[in-house]
Amino acid sequence: MLQDLRYALRALIRSPGLSAAAIITFALGVGANATTFGLVDRLFFQSPAHVRDPSRVVRVYVRRTSTLVGTYTSGVGSYVRYADLRDAVRGFASLAAYHDTRTSLGRGAEAEPIRAGVVTASFFPLLGVQPEFGRFFTPSEDDVGAAARVAVLGHEFWLRRFGGDSTVLGRALRLGKNDYVVIGVAPRGFTGVDLAPMDLWLPMSAADPDLGNWDLLKCTHCFWLDVVGRLQADEPEARVETEATVVFRRPHPDRPGDDSAATVLLGPIQAARGPDPSRDSKLALWLTAVSGIVLLIACANVANLLLARALQRRREVAVRLALGAGRGRLVRQLLTESGLIAALGAAAALLVIGWSGPVLRAYLLPQHAAGSSLDLRTLAFTATIAVLTGLLAGLAPALQAAVPDLTGALKSGEGEARRRRSLTRAGLVVSQIALTLVLLAGAGLFIASLRNVQSLRLGFDPDRVLKVSLNFAGLGLQRADIDALYEQVHERLTHLPGVGSASLSVGDPLGWSFAIGLWVPGRDSLPRTSEGGPYFTAATPDYFGTLGTAVRRGRGFTAADVAGAPPVAVVGETMARLIWPGENPLGKCLIIGSRDKATCTQVVGVVEDARRNQLIEDATMQYFVPLAQAEKLTSSPVTAMLVRTEGPADAMIAPVRRAIQEASRDLPYADVSSLATRLEPQLRPWRLGAALFSLFGALGLLLAAVGLYGVLAYLVSQRTHEVGIRMALGAESRDVLQLIIGHGLRVAVLGVAIGAVTALATGRVLASLLYGVSPHEPLVLVAAGVTLLVVAALSSWLPARRATKVDPMVALRYE
């Protein structure tokens, strides 16, 4: 083996260009697959850190059916529902509820945002995790109605905020208006059952006084909790699902009636493997398939390169066989060479993983647990796939080279063996072209989807509007106090350089929305949409101008729309169309709040529809009233302030936050972000799909071009004698160009045809990730096919040009 390795290394050094091309090809193919493996492994297969016996830990889901949105799957929802399952389902050895929230630590200029996990006391024992030091919560600290103001620090937060100080136990942290005492530190890397790291862990009993504005733990219609359970030993999941479903369907006068047909489902601890996979999960699986295609293209390319080397060494192999070498011995030698190339390619692939892994994770797993892209599982996968691809790429060339036509190989001519090998190499190029077309078609579909999504009119200008939210939960402030603080900040920001206008609102785009009682005289009921509603927003007069929302008919609000003035409302286009079809909505009457209320709110304007929560959502009925007239309609204080900037919104985030912090020393941390930033996570799947399909498609295109060039270059050298005869008989340079380029284009056309059929067959699976474009879009397929044919023509031109330079007299003496 050592002798084979030494000889293989000398062979690689003798052909540095071919060796470098093969190693780089391996590095790109193996690196792409190892990178996506690390991502998919983290999403679908790795268990959360520090969880004991994770196969017995399950997530609890509920499948419900709504007349508005149909069938959907979600978490358990309320604490009351969790308590029912905890007390009555015997198939669980333990059950725990948890909630991920963002809150403010400290106040004023020292305030900072933190991510807190609110959990029941059973959460840590259920998972089997032990603290780094200190302790976790006790059952007595989990009692509803008796808030326990204690906290467990996340390990990374402990290092960042306290420098790993082991005397941190007993220190106080200000959350809301109360101090929480640190009682423990979670172990390194512990993130609960999700991938996002937590700064703090808080007991569930703290949810009411310091994290919510209402009694969350007793609220039957509040939807905020997720639940995990540990199954009893040898307890089948199906039996536990049945038992939990019976408990969940029990009628109760204070609970929603649509739960009578709900079904409880259990899923693995990995959220990505839940009953309804997210768009990111689907995209991760598709990236795995795409990287697999790149690996196949790389294998075909390396096989072509190795076959070219084998053909160059045909006489050497024939001499070895003639001197008595065994064919098995030759196959081993040639496989050792391909294995060495694969090993060097795998080593180079580690550089690809180290660079692309963090980039891919930042796109697909933002704000999730950090860590090296090169863990032991990824290294093992890289080594395994390198060995397999090395064998796959090297086996066919090794077998062909080890079974030569000794007579033909020992003579100067090659005859039929050459033509058979040429067909093999052409077949490999056809497969490369076909697979590359699939990648290019996927890139085109994602690019078209991204363009369609970005061209949507959202009803506001996301790039020029900042949203400011202040979390006053737990501060004990009344509505008037919160409104006054918002007014104070509003007044300060309207005079800030770079700010065009600002508006206060109850309810805000891409945030909080709610519905209250609404009746229309002359109608027994209102139309219903899949998004629910109609949704209510109260806002100051400059609301529509700040957002950039167009007023279609009538007017918006003015300074005259104050308390005591005739009540007015502005409705969205969808609401106007559905409630008053074919009529002029201006001057119509709305009764808001109590149905017995005699006061009529007059519609004075119609504005364009605006997205409520999602970038892509069905039409929603919305209406707006002046904030000054909303005091009797809702008890909610101001929820947000919208700021229109004169330049790019992101450039004003720091000045706006600084101005807010200077307004009052008692303010919590100000969440300031552009509406475009809030939409970015929803755009991410299309951006990532377009970027990676394009990147892999370009890589496949390059490899296919190199493969086609190699085939035609060999073809030219093989047919030198024939070309000389043609030119001696009067053929011109353009005839030779047509001959060689035509051969290359025939190979390319065959590959494009096979690839088009494959793309059409697999397009339906991709449909759920696209928007506004058919997976069988003909323009995309045509563009991908034309691109490949152009590249094929360019790849064919260099060998063809070389053929035109053949000297007929030299060619006639070629063999």
N, C-alpha and C positions, 0 to 999 in steps of 0.2 A: 504493500500500500504506500509506504514511504517513497519507494521508487516511482510509483505511478504519480504521486503528488509532485515529486521533483520534475518529472518529465512534463506533467501538465502545466506546471508553472513556467517552464522554459518555452512550452508551446504558446502560452498566452503572451509572453514577452516578445516572441518572434513576430506576433501579429498584434501590435498594440492598438491599432485603430479598431479592428474587429473586436478585440477583447474589451476595449473601453465601451464600445457601443452595446455589447451584450450585458456588461455589468451595469451600465446606466439604465438599460431597459429593465433588467431585473430589479434594480433599486426602486424605480418608479412604480413598477407593477406590484412588487411585494410591499413597498412602503405605503402605497395607497390602501391596500387591503388590511395591513396591520393597523393603520390609523383608524379606519372605519371599524375594525374589530374592537379596538379599545373603546370606542364610543358605544357601539352596540352592546358590548359586554357590560359596560357600566350601566346602561339603561335597562337591559333585559335580563341579565344573568347574575351579576354580582349582587350579593346580599349587602344591605347596609352594614357599616362597620359596627362591631361589638355586639351584634345580635346573636343570641344563643339559639341554636337549632332553628334557623330561619324557615325551614320547610314546613314547620307547624304554625307559623305566624301568617295570618291572612288579613287582607283588607276587606272591610264590609261595605258592600254597595247596595243600593236600592234601585230597582228598575220600576219607574212609574210611567203612567200614561196620562197625558193631558189633552184636552180637546183643542188646545191652542197649538201646542208644539209636537203632539204625537208622543211616541215612546222615547224615553231618554233614561240614562243611567247616571246616578250621582251618589254623593255620600249620604250618610244617615240623616244629617241635617241638624236636628235640635238636640239639646242635652236631655230633654224629656224622653225622646225616642231612644237615645243611648241608654238611659237608666232602665227603660223597659227591657231592652235586650240583655243588659247586664244582670238584671235580677231574675229573669225568667228562662233564659236559654241555657240549658245544662250542658250543651255540647261544647261550650267554651270553658276552658280552664281559667281563663282570665280575659277581661275586655277593658279596653282603654280608649278614651276620646282625646283628640288633640286638635289644635287650631293654630295656624300660622298667621301672625299679625305683625304689623309695623307700627311702632310707636316712637315717642320722643323720650330720650334720656336727658334729664336736666332741663334748664330753661334759659332763655335769653341767648347771649352770644356763645355760651358754653353748651347749648343744646346740640344733640347729635341724633341722627336717626338710628334705630336699632331694629333688628328682626328678632322677635320673641316667639317661642313655642309655648303655648298655653296647653297644659296637659293635666290629665287626672293623675292622682298619686299612683295608680296601677300601671302607668305607662312604662316606667323604668324597670320594675320587676318583671313585667310581661316580656320585655325584650331581653331580659337577663343581663343588663349592662350594669357595671359597677363604676362609681365615681372615681375620678383621678385622686381626689381627696375630699374630705368633708362628707356630706350625705345628700340623699335625694329627699323627696317629700314623703311625709308620713300620712297615713289615712286620716288622722285628725286635722291635717292641713288641707284636706280635700272636702270638708263639710260645706254644703251649700248654705249660704247666708252668714258664714263666719269666715271672712276673707283672711287668708294667711299671707302676710306680706313678707314672703321669703323668696329668694331667687337662687338659681343654679347658673353659674357662668358657663358659656360655651368655651371650649379650650382655646380656640383661636382668639376669641374676644378677650379672654383672660391674659393671653400673651400680649395682645395689642394694647389693651387699655391699662393693664396693671403690671406689664413687664414680667409676667410669670411669678409674681410675688406670692409666696406660700402663706403669708400672713393675711391674705385677703378676706378670710372668713371673719364674719362679724361686721364688715364694712357696709355702709348704707348707700343705696343707689336711689336717686329721686326719679320716680315714675308717676306722672300725674301730679297729684298734690301730696302723695305719701312717699315715705322712704321704705325701701325693700332691703332686707338684710341678706347678705350673701351667706349661704349655708354650704355650698359645695361647688366643685368644678367638674364638668363632664370630661370624659377621657378624650384624648387626641383623636380627631377624625370622626367623632360621633355626631351624626346629623339626624338622629331619629330614624324614621322609616322613609324619609325623602332624601333627596340629594343636596338640598340647600342647607348650608351651615347656619346655625342659630347663634345669636349673640347671648341671649338669655333664655332660660327655661323658667316659667312661672306656673304656680298651681292654678288649677281650674277655678278655685274659689275666688281668685282675683279678677275673674273675667267681668264681673258686674261693676264693682266700685271704681276700677281704674282703667279698664280697657273698653268699656261700652257706655253708651248713653241711655241704655234701658236695661231691664232685668233679663239678661241673656239666658241665664240658667233656668228660668221659669217660663220663658217664651216658647210657646208651642209652634208658632209659625215662623220663627227665626231660623234661617237656614245657614249654618256656619260651621258645623262640626264634622270631622271625619273620624272614623272608628277603625281600630285594629283589634284583632283577637288572637289568642293562642288556643288551638284546638286541644281537646282532651286527647290523651294517648289512644291511638287506634280508632279515633272517632272519624267516620267518613264525612267528607265535606258535604255531600248531597244530603245526608241526614240532618246536619246542622243547618243547612240552608232551608230545609223544609220546616224545621222547628222554629227558626228565627222568622220565617215568613208568617207563620201562624200568629206569633206574638206581635209582629209589626202590624198585622191587619186588624187587631182587636179594636173595636169601636171605642171612641171616647168623645164626649161632648165638646171638648176644647181642642180637638185635633182636626186637621183638614180631612174632608170626606173622601178626597181622591186617593187616599192611602189604602182604601179597602181592597183595591186590586193590585197593590204593589207587591213586588217579589224581591226578597233578599238574596243577594248573590255574594259569593266569596271569591276573592282573587288573590294571586300571589302577592308577596310583600313588595315586589318590584312594580311600581305604579304603571310603567310602560306596558306591562302585560295584562292590564285591566281589561274589562269587558268591552270598553269603548276606547280604543287607542287614540292618542292625540295625533294631530297633524305632524308634530315633530317626531313621534314614534314611527309613523308611516314613512316619513322622509328618511329616517335613519335606516330602515329596512331597505328602502330603495337605493340608498347610497351603498349599502352592502352589495346589492345586485350589480350596481354600476361599477364598483371597484372590482368585482369578480369579472366583469366584462373586460375591464382594463387588463386584468391579470391574464386572461385568455389571449388578448391581443399581444401582450408582452411575450407570452409563451410561444405564440406563432412566430413572432419576430425573431426571438432568440433561436428557435428551431431553424428558421431560415438562415440565420447567420452561421449556426453550427453546421448546417448542411452544406453551406458554401465552403466552410473550412474543410469538411470531410471530402468534398469534391476536389479541393486543391491537394489533398493528401492521398488521393486514390492510389497513386503509384506507390507511395510509401507503404500503405496498407497491403497492397498486392505483393510487394516484396516481402513483407513480414510473413504473410500467409505462405508464400512460395518457399520461405526458409523454414517453415514448420510451426509458426505461431498458431496457437489455438484461437478459434473465433471467439470463444467466451472470454479469453484473455484480452483480446482486442476490444470487445464490447466494454469490459471493465475499465480499460484504459480510457476509452472515449467518454464513458459515463463519469469517470473521475474528473476529467476536464470540465464537463458541464457542471458537475457538483462543485468544483472549485469556483467556477464563475458564479454559481448560485450563492455560495458562501460569501464571496466578495460583494455580490449584489445585496445580500441580506445585511452585511455590515454597513454598506452605504445606505440601505433602507432605514437604518436607525437614525441617520441624519434627517431623512424625509419625515419620519415619525416625530422626531424632536421638534421640527419646525411646523409641520402641518397639524399635529395633534392639538396643541393649545389653540390654534386658530379655529379649527373645526369645533372644539369644545366651547369656545367663546361664542360661536354662532348658535350652536344647537343646545348648549347647556349653560346659558348665561347665569351668573350669580349662583352657580352650583358649586358643590364641594371641589376645592382645588386639589391638585395632586399631579404627580408626574405622569406623563403619557407613556412612560416606559416601565410598567410594572412587570412582575414575573410572568403573569398570564399573557401579556402582549409579547414579551420576549419569547416565550415558549411557542406562541402562535407564529411569530415571525420565523423562528427556526424550522418549525414543521412545514410551513407553507413554502419556505425556500427549498427544503429538501424535495418536496413533492413536485414543485415547478421545475426544479433542476432535472429530476428524472423525466418529467413529462416532456420538457423541451429537448432533452438530450437523447431520449430513447430511440426515436425514429431515425435521426441522423446516425446514431451509433450502429443500429441494426443494418441500415443501408450500406454504411461504409464497410462494415465487417463482412458483407456478402457481395463482393465485387465480381465482375467478369474479369478473371485473372488475365486471360489472353488479351482482351481489349485494353485493360488497365496497364499492362506491361508494355503495350505498344503505344504509339503516339496518339492514335484515335481512341474515341470513347464510344461511338456508335449509339446503340439503342439505350444503353444504361444512362447516357447523358439525358436523353429525351424523357425517360421515366423520372429521373430526378428533377428535371425541369418542370414536369407536370406536378410533382409533389410540392415544389416550391411555389408554383403558381396557385395551387390549391390553398396553401397556407395564406397567401396574400389575399385570395378571395374571401377567406374567413375573416381576416383582419378588416377588410373593407366593409364587409357586411356588419360586423360588430360595431365598427366606427360609425356607420350610418345610424345605428340604433342610438348611440350616444349623442350624435349631432341632432337627431330628431328630438330626443329628450331635451337637449339644451334649447332648441328652438321653441318647444312647447312651453318650457318654464319662462323663457324670455318674453314670449307673447303674453303669458299669464301675468307676469310682473308688470309689463307695460299696461295691460288692461286694468290691473288693480291701481297702479299709480295714477292713471288718468281719470279715476272715479272722482266725481264732484261730491265732496263729503258734507257740504252745507256750511263749512267754515274753512279758514285758512290755517292749516296745521303748522306751517313753517313760520308764521308771524305771530302766533298767540302762545303766551305762557299761562299755565294754570297754577295758581297758588292755593295750597290747602294747609290749614292749621288744625292739628289734632288736639281739640280741647277736651277729649274724653278723660274723665277722671279728675279734672280740675275743680269740679263742683260749681262751674259757672252757669248762670242762668242765661236764657236766650238773649235778654237785653244786654248782658255783659259781653257775650260773644259777638253780637252784632256791632256793639260799640268798638270792640277791638278791631274787627274787620274794617269798620268805617275809618278808624284811625290809620290803619295801614293803607287803605284805599286813598285817603287824602294825601298821604306821603308819596305814594307811587305816582299819582297823577302829575306831580311836579318833578319827577325824576327824569333827567336828560335821557333820551333814547326811548321813552315811553310815549306812545301816541294817545292811548286811552286805556281806561280800566273800568271794569264792571263787576258788581257783586251779584251773586245769584244763590238761590236755594234750588239745588239740582243743577247739574253741570254736565257738559258733553264728556264722554269717555270716563264717566265717574258715577256719581250717585244720582239715581232717578227714582221717582215714586209716583203713585197714582192716588187720587182722592176721589170722593164722590162727584160725579158729573152727570147732569141730565140736560136734555135738549127738549124744550117745549114742543109738543106735537109728535114726539117719538116715544114709543114704549121702551125701546132698548137701543143701544148703540152698536154699530158694526164692530166685529172683533177681528183682530189680526193675530198672526202667529207670535208677534212680539209683545202682545198684551197691550195695556194702556187703556185710554189715552193717558200720557204721562204729563205731569204738571211741573212747570218751572216758573219761579218768581225771579225777576231780574230788574236791575236798574235801567234807566232809559238808554244808556249807551251799550247795552248788551249785544244787539245785532250788529252794530257798527264795529265793536271790538272783535267779535268773532269773524266778521266778514260775511255774515249771512245776508243774502239778498232778500229784500222786501218785494214780493211779487205784486201785491195789490194793497191798496190802502196805505197805512202808516205803521210805524213802530211806536214805541213809547216816547213820551215827552215829559218835560219837567212839570207839566200841568197835571199829570196822572198821579196825584198824591192821595193820601188818605182823606176821605170825605168827598172827593170828586167822584163823578159817575164812574162805576167800575168798568174797566175795559179789558179786553183780551186779544191776543194775536194767536192765530192757529197756523199749523203747518199745512203744506199743500195736500198731503195725504188725508189728513183729518177733514179738511174742507171738501175734498172730493168725495170721501166716503159718507159723510154726514149730510152734505147738501149737494148731491149729484145734479149737475146741470143748472145749479142756482148760484146766485151771487152771495157768498157767505158774509159780506160786509153788512153790518147792521143786525145780523142774527143774534139770538139770545142764547147764552149758556147759563145754567144754574150750577154753581160750584159749591160743594160742601153739602149742606142739608137740602133734601129734595123739597122740603116744605118752605124753604127760604123764598121770600117774595122778591128779593133783589135780583134783577137780571143783569148779567155781565155782557156787555155788547162787544161783538167782534169788530175790531177796527182795522185789522190788517191780516194779510196772509204772507208767510215767509216760506222760503224753500226748506225742504226737509233736510235735517241734519242727522248724522250718525249719532246714535245714543250711546252704544258701547262697543260695537264691533265695526271693523272696516267693511265687512261684508255681512249685511243683515237685511231682512225683509223690511218693507216700508213700515214705519211706525207712526202712530197718531200722537202728536204732541201739541200742547198749547201753553201759552205764556201769559202771565199777569204781571203788572208792576209790583216790584218789591214793597213799595210803600202801601199797597192795598192788600198785601198778603197776610197781614197779622192775624186776621180772623179766619183765614182759610187753612193755615197750617201752623203747627206749634214748633216746627223746625227752625233753628237759626240759620244764618248764612252758612253755606257749605263750602264755597270757593270764591276766589276772585280771579277773573280773567284779565290778562294784560296784553294789549296789542303793542308790539314793538315797531319802531321805525325801520329797523334793520333785521338781520337774522335773529330769531328768538333765542337760540342757544347762547349767543354772545351776551345776552342781558341777564342770564340766570344768576351769576355771581353778584352783579350790582343790585338786582332786585332782592335777593336774599339778604344782602348786607343792609339794605335800607329797612327791611322788615325787622331784622334783629335789633337795629338801632331804635326802632319805634317804641319798644317796651322791653324791660328786663324780665317780664313775667311770661313772655310768649314762648310756646313750645317750638320745636324745630319746624321750620317752614319747608314744606315739600314744594319745590319750584321746578317745573319741567315744561318743555314745550309739548304741545299736542302731537307734534310729529314724533317726538321721542316716545310718547305713550302708545303710538300706533306701530312703532318699529317692531315689537315682538310679533305682531300679527303679520307684518311683511316678511319676517325672517325666513319662513319656509320657502317662499318664492325666490327671495334673494339667494338663499343657500342653494336651492335646486338649480337656479340659472347659473350660478357661479361654478358649482362643482360639475354639473353636466357639461358646461362649456370647457372647464379645465380638463376633465377627463376626455371629452370629445377632441380637444386640440391635441392632447397626448396621443390618443388613438390615431388621429389624422397624421401626426408626425411619424408614428411607428409604421402605419400603413404605407406612407410615402417612401420611407426607408426600405421597407420590404419590397415594394414594387420596383424601386430603383435597383435593388440587389438582384432581383429576378431578371430584369431586362439587361443589366450589365453582364450577368452571366450568359444570357441568351446571345448577346452581341459577340462575346468571346467564343461561344460555341458555334456561332454561324458565320465566323469570319471568312471561312473558305467559301461558303455560299454567297456572302455579300460581295466578295471579290469577283466571283463568276458573274454575278448580276451586273456589276459595274463594268466588267470587261466586255459584256454583251450589250452595253449601251445604257444601263440604268443610270438615272441622274440622282443627285443628292436628295431631291424632294421625294423620289420614289423610295429611297432607303428610309427617309424620315417617316413616310407614311407607313411603311412596313413595320418598323419597330414601334412607333407611337400607336399604330392601329392594334398591335398585339397587346400593348399595355392597356389601351382603352377597352379592349374586349374583356380582359381580366377585370377591369374596374366596373364595367357595365354588369357583368355577372354578379360581382360582389354587391353592387348597389341594388340589383333586383332581389337578391336573397335578403339583404338587409331591410329593404322596404317591406317585404312580406313579414319578416320578423317584427318590425316596428308596428305594423298594423295589428299583428296578433297580440302583442303585449300592451298596446296602447290603452285598452280598457282598464287595466290594472292601475294605470297612472291617472285615470280620469278624476279621482277624488282629490288629487293634489293640484289640479289645474283650475283656472278661472277664466271664463269667457272665451275658451278656445277648445275645439274638439280634439281628442287624442288622435284622430285620424285626419287632422288638418292637412289638405293636399299641398298648400303653399310651403309648409314646413318641410314635408318630405321632399318636395321638388328642390327647395333651397339646399337641403342637406345633400341630395344626390348630385346637384350641379357642383357644389363645393368639392365633393369627392372626385368628380370627373375632372374638374379643373386641376386639382392637385395631382391626380393621376397623369394628366397630360404633361404637367411640368416635370413630374418625376420621370416620365418616359423620354423627355426631350434630351436630357444629358446623355444617356446611353445611345439614343438615336443619332445625336450629333457626332458622337465618337465613331459610330458605324460609318458615317459619311466620309470620315477621314481615312478610311482603310485604303491602302495602296493595293490596287488589283494584283500587281506582280508579286508582292509579298504574300498576299492572301492566297494566291494560287499555289505557293510553295508551303502553305501553313501546315499541312499534314503530309 
